[in-house]
């Protein structure tokens, strides 16, 4: 678990709950979008601390299995859910992914946390039908559950290979501020 520094006397926590894209895979911790988010909150004089509970390789099933204990331990005001990419990359059943995300959202609401859902898109080699159905899961959940939605974490650069690490999957350091900006646009209205 990564707890990012913030000003003393913080009243509220933002919990980032994702996979390697939010864990900052392959980068120094301070370069990841979650660390940049904490800096942005501080610069904007927003009284929040950010806790990053993202795990590389995490799926929605793994997230569902650990959400209650994470919420119990940290009691966040806001949870940023950034899971599903690994489900899609593994070609997993989309109804199972939807049910897992639904369970995570319901548990967050039971703990009185506001939810920001971050959507993903799959590379084109997964086919247009599966890819569109995958992305639609996020859109439908946000609509049905009245959630804030950032439709695509890699918005604006997802096809720019120069902004990815050598594996072609994980965003490089120059992409991290773009990811933070994408999240910030949707997160800002949720802040008190």
DRENTORRO-604974 format. One line per 3 residues: their letters; for each residue x, y, z of N, C-alpha, C, CB. Coordinates in steps of 0.05 Angstrom, whole numbers, plus 5000, padded with zeros to 4 digits. Atoms other than C-alpha are relative to their C-alpha. Glycine has a CB too. Example, Ala and Ser with C-alpha at 12.3 -4.5 7.8 and 13.67 -1.06 7.14 Angstrom:
as	5018 4976 5000 5246 4910 5156 5018 5024 5000 4980 5001 5025 ~ 4984 4976 4999 5273 4979 5143 4985 5022 5014 5009 5009 4971
***
This chain:
xxx	5017 4976 5000 5000 5000 5000 5018 5025 5000 4981 5000 5024 ~ 4985 4976 5003 5025 5068 4981 4983 5023 5012 5008 5006 4971 ~ 5014 4976 4989 5005 5128 5024 5017 5024 4992 4996 4999 5031
xxx	4986 4977 5010 5024 5193 4992 4999 5023 5020 4990 5008 4972 ~ 5000 4979 4980 5045 5252 5034 4980 5022 4993 5028 5011 5002 ~ 5018 4978 5003 4996 5308 5045 5003 5018 5024 4970 4990 4996
xxx	4999 4981 4978 4986 5367 5090 4989 4988 5025 4986 5026 4992 ~ 5011 5010 4975 4974 5354 5164 4971 5008 5003 5017 5010 5023 ~ 5027 4994 4994 4903 5352 5189 4980 4994 4978 4998 5028 5007
xxx	5018 5007 5021 4872 5321 5128 4975 4987 5010 5014 4981 4980 ~ 5026 5010 4990 4799 5307 5137 4989 4977 4983 4980 5022 5000 ~ 5012 5020 5017 4786 5261 5078 5021 4985 4983 4980 5013 4981
xxx	4982 5017 5015 4818 5205 5038 4988 4993 4973 5006 4974 5015 ~ 5007 5010 5027 4816 5188 4964 5015 4974 4997 5007 5021 4977 ~ 4987 5026 5004 4830 5115 4952 4999 4992 4970 4986 4978 5017
xxx	4998 5009 5027 4855 5094 4884 5002 4970 5000 5025 5013 4985 ~ 5003 5029 4998 4836 5022 4871 5001 4989 4971 4973 4992 5013 ~ 4997 5007 5028 4865 4997 4806 5021 4978 4996 5008 5023 4984
xxx	4981 5020 5009 4916 4955 4769 5027 5013 4994 4990 4984 4976 ~ 4973 4989 5006 4986 4967 4740 4999 5028 4989 5014 4981 4982 ~ 5002 4973 5011 4962 5029 4703 4999 5021 5021 4976 5002 4981
xxx	5001 4982 4978 4949 5062 4769 5022 4996 5021 4973 4998 5014 ~ 4977 5006 4981 5005 5028 4808 5026 5013 4990 5003 4970 5002 ~ 4976 4988 5011 5055 5063 4762 5021 4980 4992 5012 5019 5020
xxx	4982 5022 5008 5085 4999 4735 5023 5010 4984 4984 4979 4984 ~ 4975 4993 5015 5157 5008 4712 5010 5028 5004 4995 4995 4972 ~ 4992 4972 4996 5163 5079 4738 5007 5005 5029 4977 5019 4991
xxx	4997 4991 4972 5190 5112 4801 4973 5010 5011 5022 5022 5002 ~ 5026 4994 4987 5132 5122 4849 4991 5029 4995 5002 4995 5029 ~ 5008 4972 5002 5134 5198 4844 4992 5009 4972 5023 5017 5010
xxx	5008 4993 5027 5123 5197 4769 4973 4990 4991 5021 4989 4981 ~ 5026 5011 5007 5058 5158 4769 4977 5020 5002 4994 4976 5017 ~ 5022 4981 5000 4992 5192 4757 4987 5004 5028 4978 4992 4980
xxx	5012 4998 4973 4968 5178 4828 5017 5019 5017 4998 4972 5013 ~ 4983 4981 4985 5028 5215 4858 4996 5028 4989 5030 4992 4997 ~ 5005 4973 5012 5016 5272 4809 4973 5011 5010 5001 4998 4970
xxx	5026 4991 4990 4943 5274 4833 5003 5011 5028 4981 4976 5000 ~ 4996 4989 4973 4966 5284 4905 5012 5028 4999 5018 4981 5017 ~ 4987 4974 5004 5010 5341 4882 4980 5021 4990 5024 4998 4981
xxx	5021 4982 5011 4952 5371 4843 4981 5009 5023 4985 4987 4977 ~ 5018 4994 4978 4906 5367 4904 5013 5020 5019 4993 4975 5015 ~ 4986 4981 4982 4959 5402 4947 5002 5027 4987 5029 4989 5006
xxx	4998 4974 5014 4970 5456 4894 4973 5015 4999 5011 4995 4972 ~ 5026 4988 5001 4895 5468 4891 4988 5005 5028 4981 4982 4984 ~ 5008 4997 4972 4891 5471 4968 4975 4983 5007 4994 5029 5006
xxx	5022 5018 4994 4844 5412 4970 5010 4982 5023 4992 4983 4975 ~ 4992 5013 4975 4845 5378 5038 4995 4969 4999 4985 5012 5024 ~ 5002 5029 5004 4853 5305 5016 5027 4987 5000 4985 4993 4974
xxx	4976 5016 5004 4905 5251 5022 4992 4977 4981 5011 4988 5027 ~ 5004 5021 5020 4912 5197 4968 5013 4975 5010 5010 5009 4972 ~ 4989 5026 4994 4921 5124 4984 4997 4983 4975 4985 4987 5025
xxx	5000 5016 5024 4940 5080 4926 5001 4970 5007 5024 5007 4982 ~ 5001 5029 4995 4917 5008 4934 4999 4984 4974 4975 4994 5017 ~ 4999 5013 5026 4929 4990 4862 5021 4978 5000 5006 5020 4977
xxx	4982 5023 5001 4962 4923 4848 5003 4992 4970 4988 4976 5017 ~ 4995 5009 5028 4995 4904 4782 4989 4972 4996 5031 5000 4994 ~ 5012 5026 5006 4958 4846 4750 4972 4997 5011 5017 4979 5009
xxx	5026 5003 4987 4894 4859 4790 4977 4998 4980 4995 5023 5020 ~ 5024 5002 5016 4828 4838 4761 4976 5010 5016 4995 4970 4991 ~ 5024 4992 4985 4757 4857 4780 4993 4980 5021 4977 5005 4981
xxx	5005 5021 4980 4750 4791 4817 5018 5004 5024 5004 4972 4988 ~ 4982 4995 4978 4811 4805 4859 4992 5026 5015 5029 5003 4990 ~ 5010 4975 4988 4785 4876 4871 4976 4995 5017 4995 5020 4979
xxx	5025 5006 4985 4717 4850 4892 5007 4985 5027 4981 4982 4983 ~ 4993 5015 4977 4750 4802 4941 5014 5016 5022 5017 4977 4992 ~ 4986 4985 4979 4790 4855 4977 4989 5028 5007 5029 5004 4992
xxx	5011 4973 4997 4746 4917 4973 4990 5006 5029 4978 5005 4981 ~ 5011 4995 4974 4711 4910 5040 5021 5005 5021 4982 4977 5010 ~ 4979 4995 4981 4775 4904 5080 5015 5026 4995 5020 4976 5000
xxx	4987 4974 5006 4806 4963 5043 4983 5023 5010 5004 5002 4969 ~ 5018 4979 4990 4745 5006 5058 4999 5002 5030 4972 4996 4989 ~ 5000 5001 4971 4744 4984 5130 5025 5013 5011 4997 4971 5010
xxx	4975 4990 4990 4817 5001 5139 5004 5030 4995 5023 4985 4987 ~ 4994 4973 5008 4817 5069 5104 4977 5020 5001 5012 5000 4973 ~ 5023 4983 5000 4746 5096 5105 5001 5024 4982 4995 5010 5029
xxx	4997 4978 5019 4755 5138 5042 4974 5015 4995 5011 4990 4974 ~ 5023 4984 5009 4709 5194 5022 4994 4995 4971 5005 5030 5005 ~ 5003 5005 5029 4721 5178 4949 5017 4976 4993 5009 5025 4983
xxx	4985 5023 5011 4742 5114 4914 5001 5003 4970 4987 4972 5008 ~ 4996 5000 5029 4771 5117 4844 5005 4971 4992 5024 5018 4992 ~ 4998 5027 5009 4758 5049 4813 5011 4999 4972 4972 4986 5001
xxx	4987 5001 5026 4806 5035 4756 5008 4971 4995 5026 5018 5000 ~ 4996 5029 5004 4798 4960 4746 4985 4991 4974 4991 4983 5024 ~ 5013 5011 5023 4779 4918 4686 5018 4995 4977 4977 5017 4991
xxx	4982 5003 5023 4837 4925 4638 5011 4971 4998 5024 5019 5003 ~ 4990 5027 5001 4866 4857 4658 4979 4980 4994 5013 4993 5027 ~ 5022 5018 5008 4798 4824 4652 4998 5000 4970 4973 5009 5013
xxx	5002 4997 5029 4794 4850 4581 5023 4987 4985 4997 5028 4992 ~ 4977 5011 5013 4865 4832 4562 5002 4970 5001 5026 5012 5013 ~ 5001 5029 4997 4852 4761 4586 4976 4988 4986 5001 4992 5029
xxx	5024 5010 5015 4788 4757 4545 4979 4988 5018 5008 4980 4980 ~ 5019 5012 4980 4747 4743 4608 4971 5007 4993 5008 5009 5028 ~ 5028 4996 5003 4672 4740 4610 4992 5027 5009 4984 4978 5015
xxx	5007 4973 4994 4644 4810 4608 4978 5003 5021 4993 5015 4975 ~ 5021 4999 4979 4583 4794 4650 5011 4995 5028 4978 4979 4994 ~ 4987 5005 4975 4628 4768 4705 5015 5026 5008 5020 4977 4998
xxx	4987 4975 4994 4669 4832 4700 4980 5021 5010 5015 5011 4975 ~ 5021 4981 4992 4606 4874 4704 4990 4994 5029 4976 4999 4980 ~ 5009 5008 4973 4582 4835 4765 5020 5007 5022 4993 4970 5001
xxx	4979 4993 4981 4649 4844 4800 5001 5030 5005 5027 4989 4990 ~ 4999 4971 4996 4650 4919 4787 4975 5009 5015 5001 5014 4972 ~ 5024 4994 4986 4578 4923 4810 5003 4995 5030 4976 4984 4988
xxx	4996 5006 4972 4596 4889 4875 5019 5019 5014 5011 4971 5003 ~ 4981 4980 4989 4655 4936 4886 4986 5026 5005 5024 5004 4981 ~ 5015 4975 4997 4610 4996 4874 4981 4999 5023 4985 5007 4974
xxx	5020 5002 4978 4556 4971 4921 5014 5000 5027 4984 4973 4996 ~ 4985 5000 4975 4608 4958 4975 5009 5028 5007 5024 4980 4999 ~ 4991 4973 4995 4636 5028 4967 4976 5017 5010 5011 5013 4974
xxx	5023 4985 4991 4566 5057 4974 4991 4992 5028 4977 4996 4980 ~ 5006 5009 4973 4553 5015 5036 5017 5014 5020 5003 4969 5002 ~ 4981 4986 4982 4614 5049 5066 4998 5031 4996 5028 4991 4994
xxx	5006 4972 5004 4586 5117 5044 5022 5015 4984 4997 5014 5026 ~ 4979 4988 5017 4643 5130 4994 4988 5007 4973 5024 4981 4997 ~ 5007 4993 5027 4631 5168 4930 5018 4985 4981 5002 5031 4996
xxx	4985 5016 5018 4655 5131 4869 5005 5015 4974 4985 4973 4994 ~ 4993 4991 5026 4692 5153 4807 5009 4975 4985 5023 5022 5000 ~ 4993 5023 5015 4694 5098 4755 5017 5008 4976 4974 4985 4990
xxx	4983 4994 5022 4750 5098 4704 4997 4978 4979 5030 5004 5008 ~ 5004 5019 5021 4735 5064 4638 5026 4994 4985 4979 5010 4981 ~ 4977 5008 5017 4783 5029 4591 4990 4992 4973 5016 4977 5014
xxx	5005 5011 5027 4787 5009 4519 5022 4979 4995 5001 5022 4978 ~ 4981 5021 5007 4822 4948 4490 5014 5005 4974 4986 4973 4999 ~ 4987 4997 5025 4873 4945 4435 4983 4987 4978 5028 4986 5000
xxx	5017 5010 5022 4842 4932 4366 5002 4970 4994 5006 5015 4975 ~ 4996 5028 5006 4869 4861 4362 4980 4982 5015 5028 4991 5006 ~ 5020 5015 4986 4813 4839 4409 4974 4999 4984 4995 5011 5028
xxx	5024 4999 5018 4762 4853 4354 4981 5022 5009 4986 4973 5001 ~ 5017 4977 4994 4712 4909 4349 4975 4992 5017 4990 5012 4974 ~ 5024 5007 4985 4653 4870 4379 5007 4997 5029 4988 4974 4989
xxx	4992 5004 4972 4688 4847 4443 5010 5027 5012 5022 4979 5003 ~ 4989 4975 4990 4724 4914 4449 4979 5020 5007 5018 5012 4979 ~ 5021 4981 4995 4661 4955 4444 4982 4991 5024 4982 5004 4975
xxx	5016 5010 4977 4622 4910 4492 5015 5004 5026 4994 4970 4996 ~ 4983 4995 4976 4681 4915 4541 4997 5029 5009 5029 4993 4993 ~ 5002 4971 4992 4680 4991 4540 4972 5007 5010 5009 5018 4976
xxx	5027 4993 4993 4605 4993 4544 4992 4992 5029 4981 4986 4981 ~ 5005 5008 4972 4607 4957 4612 5003 5024 5018 5019 4977 5008 ~ 4994 4977 4983 4637 5020 4643 4979 5022 4996 5028 5012 4994
xxx	5020 4980 5006 4589 5067 4608 4973 4993 5012 4997 5004 4969 ~ 5026 5009 4990 4528 5026 4627 4999 5001 5031 4994 4972 4991 ~ 5000 5000 4970 4549 5018 4700 4998 5029 5010 5026 4987 5010
xxx	5000 4972 4991 4562 5093 4707 4972 5012 4996 5020 5017 4984 ~ 5027 4990 5004 4494 5109 4677 4980 4988 5019 4991 4994 4971 ~ 5019 5013 4983 4455 5058 4716 5003 5007 5030 5002 4970 4997
xxx	4994 4995 4971 4489 5073 4783 5005 5030 5005 5025 4984 5008 ~ 4997 4972 4997 4493 5148 4771 5028 5007 5012 4979 5012 5019 ~ 4973 4996 4991 4569 5149 4778 5015 5020 4982 5015 4974 5000
xxx	4981 4984 5016 4622 5199 4756 5016 4980 4983 5018 5018 5018 ~ 4985 5018 5018 4658 5167 4696 5021 5016 4984 4980 4986 4981 ~ 4979 4991 5019 4724 5182 4663 5000 4977 4979 5029 5004 5014
xxx	5005 5022 5019 4709 5142 4599 5025 4984 4992 4988 5011 4976 ~ 4977 5014 5010 4781 5124 4581 5025 5012 5013 5002 5001 4969 ~ 4976 4990 4985 4843 5130 4626 5022 5009 4981 5010 4978 5017
xxx	4979 4993 5019 4888 5135 4565 4990 5019 4978 5011 4974 4987 ~ 5013 4981 5019 4845 5188 4531 5021 5019 4988 4979 5016 5014 ~ 4983 4981 5014 4882 5228 4479 5028 4990 4992 5003 5024 5017
xxx	4974 5010 5007 4944 5185 4474 5001 4969 4998 5020 5008 5021 ~ 5000 5030 4999 4923 5111 4475 5012 4987 4976 4972 4991 5002 ~ 4988 5012 5024 4948 5100 4404 5027 5012 4993 4981 5005 4976
xxx	4974 4988 5005 5012 5140 4410 5022 4983 5014 5002 5030 5012 ~ 4981 5019 4989 5065 5086 4419 5024 5014 5013 5011 4982 4977 ~ 4978 4986 4987 5117 5139 4438 4995 5006 5029 5005 5026 4985
xxx	5006 4995 4972 5081 5149 4504 4997 4975 5017 4974 5016 5001 ~ 5001 5026 4985 5086 5076 4525 5028 4989 5004 4983 4980 4985 ~ 4975 5014 4994 5141 5035 4556 5004 4979 4978 4999 4987 5028
xxx	4992 5020 5021 5176 4981 4514 4980 4978 4997 5027 4989 5007 ~ 5019 5022 5002 5121 4930 4530 4975 5008 4984 4991 4992 5028 ~ 5022 4992 5016 5071 4972 4491 4973 5001 5015 4997 4983 4977
xxx	5024 5001 4984 5020 4966 4548 4999 5021 5021 4997 4972 5013 ~ 4999 4982 4977 5043 5010 4605 5009 5028 4992 5018 4989 5022 ~ 4992 4973 5007 5045 5085 4597 5027 5008 5012 4978 5020 5008
xxx	4974 4989 4991 5113 5119 4602 4996 5025 5017 5018 5006 4976 ~ 5001 4977 4983 5129 5177 4648 4987 5024 4987 5028 5008 5009 ~ 5013 4977 5012 5109 5231 4597 4969 4998 4997 5011 5005 4973
xxx	5029 5003 5002 5038 5201 4594 4986 5003 5026 4994 4972 4989 ~ 5013 4999 4973 5026 5203 4669 4986 5026 5006 5021 4996 5021 ~ 5015 4976 4995 5007 5277 4672 4974 5001 4983 5017 5025 4993
xxx	5024 5002 5017 4957 5264 4615 4979 4983 5014 5007 4989 4972 ~ 5019 5017 4985 4926 5208 4656 4989 5015 5024 5014 4974 5009 ~ 5009 4985 4976 4923 5252 4718 4980 5021 4991 5024 5013 5014
xxx	5019 4980 5010 4889 5307 4677 4972 4987 4993 5011 5014 4976 ~ 5025 5014 5006 4837 5257 4652 4984 4994 5025 5006 4974 4984 ~ 5013 5006 4974 4821 5235 4723 4991 5026 5013 5019 4984 5018
xxx	5006 4975 4986 4823 5306 4750 4974 5013 4990 5023 5019 4997 ~ 5023 4987 5012 4769 5331 4702 4974 4988 5012 4999 4996 4970 ~ 5024 5014 4989 4719 5280 4731 5000 5001 5030 4999 4972 4990
xxx	4998 5000 4971 4745 5280 4802 4993 5027 5012 5027 4992 5009 ~ 5002 4973 4988 4744 5355 4814 4971 5006 5010 5008 5021 4980 ~ 5027 4995 4990 4667 5361 4818 4992 4984 5025 4980 4995 4979
xxx	5006 5016 4977 4667 5307 4872 5013 5010 5026 5009 4972 4996 ~ 4986 4989 4976 4713 5346 4919 4983 5020 5014 5027 5012 4991 ~ 5016 4981 4984 4683 5385 4976 5014 5026 5001 4995 4989 5028
***
